[in-house]
């Protein structure tokens, strides 16, 4: 059984993120550590009310994609490119970006705890809080493995 990062254990998550070396080269892909953290910030913002996700579904295989993406131990494939890297960084340094990511995760918790909502995932459709915890955990695991922070 695969082990995924538990994004609800913020102390452990923060320690893992602080193990990132700003100069580290990815084991795959083109991102720098800071680009990866800023990518995670953006993705969490789509689930915490800061950014509004869009979806043109449901599609005939949405339920299957959701089942395979959320309810299995399948890891995200390496070298998957779903968006272009931005031309410029948003935050002045990696540590500032990591701290912003932690704030966005706190906003994520508050968003779901104060609103009875499901939030759109582009491939899986509407997800509840627990489904997002699973998906974010898989996504964070994917990128922490990308930089060798976890095996």
N, C-alpha and C positions, 0 to 999 in steps of 0.2 A: 504494500500500500504506500502510495506516495505521501509525502509530508509537505503540507503547504503552510506558508506563513500565516499566523493568526493575527489579523490586523486589529483585533480587539485587545490584544496584549500589548499596549502601547509602550511599556517600558522595554520589553524585549525588542519590539519593532524598532524603536528609536536607537537602541544599542546596535542593532544590525545595520541600520542606515548610517550610523556614525562610523562604521567599519569601512565605508566606501572611501577610496582614495581618489581625490579629484583628478589625478593624473592617470588613473587606471585605464587600460585598454580593454575593450569588451572581448569576451571569448567568441562572440559572434555579433554581427550587426555593426552599425556605424555610430551609435550614440556615444556621447561622453557621459560620465557619471551625472553631471549636472543636467544634461539634456534629458536623461532618463528620469531623474527626480522631477524635473519640470513637466515631463510627459505624464507622470503619475499624478502630479498636482492637477493638471487639466482633466484627466480622467476622473479623479475624485470629485472635481467641481461639477462634472456632469451628473453626479449622484447626490450632491449635497444642496442643491437649489441655487448655486452660484451661476452655473451655465444651464441652459435649457437643451436637453437632448432632443433629437428628431429621429423619426422612424417612419419608413415608408412601407411597413409590414401590416399585417402578418403575411408571411410567405408560406408556401406549402411545406417547407422544411424547418420553419421556426421552432416548432415544438421539439423536433429531433435535435436541432442544434443546441437548444436550451438544455435538454436532457443530457447530451454528451458534454456540454461545456460546464454545467453546474453540478450535475448529480453523478459524475464519474470521477475517477482519480486521474483522468486524462490531463496531461500538462499542455500548456500552450506550445505550439510548434515554434522552433527557432527560426529566425530570419523572416518572420511574418511581418509584412509592412502594410499597415492600414492607413497611414497618413505620412505626409512629408515632414521632415524635421524643420522647425522654424529657423529663420535666418539668424535670429539673435536670441540671446538668453534674456530672461525676464528678471532674474535675481542676481545680485552682485557676486555671489559665491555659493558654493555647494552647501555650506552650513546654513546659510540663510534660506536656501531652497528647502532643505530638509525640515527646518523649523516651520516653514510655511506648509509643507505637506502634513505635518502633525496637526497644525491648526485646521487644515481642510478636513482631516479625519474627524476632529472634534465637531466641526460643523456638520459633517455627514451624520454622526450620531444624533446630534440635536435635531437635524432636519427630520429624521425618521421618528424620533421620540416625541416630536411636537406636532407632526402631521400624519394623518392616516393616508399614506401614499404608497404607490409603486412607482418606480422610476424606470424609464425606457433604457434598454440596452440595444444598441444598433443591430445586433444579430439575434438576440434572444427575446426581444420584446420587453414587456413590463416585468420588473423584478422587485421582490419585497426586500426588506432590510437584510434578512438572513441570507437570501440568495446573493445580494450584493457583497456581503461579508465573504462568502465563499469565492465569488468571482474576483473581488479585489485581492483576496489571499492568493489565488492562483496567479493573478497578474503581477503582484509584488514578487512572488516566488520566482516567476519567469525572469524578471529583470535583476533580482539579486543573484540568481544563478548566472546571468549574463556577465556579471562583473566578478564572479567568483566569491561573493560574500558568503554564500551558502552552496553546498554541494548538490 
